[in-house]
Amino acid sequence: MKSKARLMQGNEACVEGAIAAGMKFFAGYPITPSTEIAEIAAEKLPRVGGRFIQMEDEIASMAAIIGASLAGAKSMTATSGPGFSLKQENIGYAALAEVPCVIVDVQRSGPSTGLPTSPAQGDIMQARWGTHGDHPIIALTPSSVRETFDLTVKAFNLSEKYRVPVILLMDEVIGHMRERVELPEATEIEVINRKKPTVSKDEYLPYKADEDLVPPMANYGEGYRFHVTGLAHDETGFPTNSPAVADKLYRRIMDKIELHRDDIVQWQEENTDDAEIVIISIGGVSRAADTAMKQLREKGIKVGTFRPITVWPFPEKRLLELADKVKTFVVAEMNLGQLALEVERIIKDMAALKKVNKVNGEAIYPEEIIAKIEEVL
């Protein structure tokens, strides 16, 4: 049974999804084009027993949600490019300390202040490599208002399941667009909570992982000994200078994502069975790609679309399968080639690669993608 249809903005759907997933704490600082997420969270969280706090900056916002998560609250923050940059050090802390949390980045044009109200997709590489060192990360990107709801729920579920920061990588087009949506009933939504300790408080080691490489997590205040640090640490959580222990830790936090790629990675494709040309895009650009594909199909041109929903880890296995039979990939994105760089790394010389790039603060239109494909024909 579906709820009543509503006209809803992408940023609003994000908050609705977070609350449905069990969010009880939000800390943030207003920044276009994500501000509505904070505004709506401030209004709705207290109604479900949650807490909203506006912090003094983005650094403190990220620190606050880490602290709230350690105390047992599912936590989220939201920002845009400049604020996302400020969060990076603490995102690294959350990755190493294995603290579940969700970070929403509604991308706008940059660098620096850039074009504050204009759409862009320039944070793809920052989402993966923004913080220093080898670290685990998951990043999801929606292309519709309803999918924003669904992926926000999934972001919380993956974060809790794998004890990892998860980034919801939106763009201004999706954040500010409004669509008719029917949200699922609460009983239809899968909600995953972090794995709890099954041993006694005296036996508990906060970083002793199970076979799935994820350690059970006690909440602060429940009586378990739980030391948290941004330093390399052993299974007790206390710092270590042992090369062997540090190596084991770093490899484990990376491997816990690699081990579960099939559970994490998600994509959408259309008309790829016979496609000679495949358009690759994410977020708001994928809507233009779908229109371009349909118009070219009407002309008898064999075009398909491939949309990574999980940007990190990238759906590498499926892309390689497509590259084995596709002649040309056309990557359309609102930046100068970040997504294309990853595609190029994966496919190498298996297929030709063409790019449609835009960085002037305007969306990419179907006719621009069509024009690039007609150059290939």
Secondary structure as GFF3:
##gff-version 3
##sequence-region A 1 377
A	DSSP	beta_strand	6	9	.	.	.	ID=ss1
A	DSSP	alpha_helix	10	20	.	.	.	ID=ss2
A	DSSP	beta_strand	23	28	.	.	.	ID=ss3
A	DSSP	alpha_helix	35	44	.	.	.	ID=ss4
A	DSSP	three_ten_helix	45	48	.	.	.	ID=ss5
A	DSSP	beta_strand	51	54	.	.	.	ID=ss6
A	DSSP	alpha_helix	58	70	.	.	.	ID=ss7
A	DSSP	beta_strand	74	79	.	.	.	ID=ss8
A	DSSP	alpha_helix	81	97	.	.	.	ID=ss9
A	DSSP	beta_strand	101	109	.	.	.	ID=ss10
A	DSSP	beta_strand	115	119	.	.	.	ID=ss11
A	DSSP	alpha_helix	124	129	.	.	.	ID=ss12
A	DSSP	beta_strand	138	140	.	.	.	ID=ss13
A	DSSP	alpha_helix	145	162	.	.	.	ID=ss14
A	DSSP	beta_strand	165	171	.	.	.	ID=ss15
A	DSSP	alpha_helix	172	176	.	.	.	ID=ss16
A	DSSP	beta_strand	178	181	.	.	.	ID=ss17
A	DSSP	three_ten_helix	186	188	.	.	.	ID=ss18
A	DSSP	alpha_helix	243	258	.	.	.	ID=ss19
A	DSSP	alpha_helix	261	264	.	.	.	ID=ss20
A	DSSP	beta_strand	267	270	.	.	.	ID=ss21
A	DSSP	beta_strand	277	280	.	.	.	ID=ss22
A	DSSP	alpha_helix	285	298	.	.	.	ID=ss23
A	DSSP	beta_strand	303	308	.	.	.	ID=ss24
A	DSSP	beta_strand	310	312	.	.	.	ID=ss25
A	DSSP	alpha_helix	316	323	.	.	.	ID=ss26
A	DSSP	beta_strand	328	333	.	.	.	ID=ss27
A	DSSP	alpha_helix	338	347	.	.	.	ID=ss28
A	DSSP	beta_strand	352	357	.	.	.	ID=ss29
A	DSSP	alpha_helix	366	376	.	.	.	ID=ss30
###
